[in-house]
Amino acid sequence: MKNLFLSFFILVSFYSYTQESYILTDSDLKYVDSLKKNGVNWDVVYNEFITLLNVYRKEHNLDTLVFSESAFNAAKFQNDYCQSISSVTHENMTEGYKTFSDRVNKFNLKNNMNDIGECAQALTIYSIFVKQQTIAECLLDRWISSPKHNAVLLQKNSKYFGICAKRRDNNTGAIYSVLVIH
């Protein structure tokens, strides 16, 4: 009986360890190197992301979102700023664009201010492998797990979205992403 208990304990401990840590294989490292050298096809990431987001919204009985050029421009503007300071923030020190409300007005995002939101995050390519997810899955999963960001994803009266995600220029693998929904 002791041996059975010990075997069960070891098995549970090993399972817990493997669920919490992930060792990159040679093929993982080659893929990461490939992404660093060749880049990411962001159109594929964006299409997968909005498909996943719209499925998520449908599960919550909400309308699907469609692409908005003005929301994309607002997301890109904030993403560029975050990359320039190597930090994720909802603030922006650019004159006339400091607050999210300023950017809403500057980028002409038409909607009730209560139905406009912004999500921002940075992740590494390595963190995607740890979770064994695509970039789009990882972005959505992180935003869903944050109550404030999840509330933005599930805004009832929102109709449009714009997302900008891209790697930092210094090839660290860090991906900055900003999503604007209105």
Secondary structure as UniProt FT lines:
FT   HELIX           2..20
FT   HELIX           26..38
FT   HELIX           42..59
FT   TURN            60..61
FT   STRAND          66..67
FT   HELIX           69..85
FT   TURN            95..96
FT   HELIX           100..106
FT   TURN            107..108
FT   HELIX           113..115
FT   STRAND          117..124
FT   HELIX           125..131
FT   HELIX           135..145
FT   HELIX           147..153
FT   TURN            156..157
FT   STRAND          160..167
FT   TURN            169..170
FT   STRAND          174..181
//
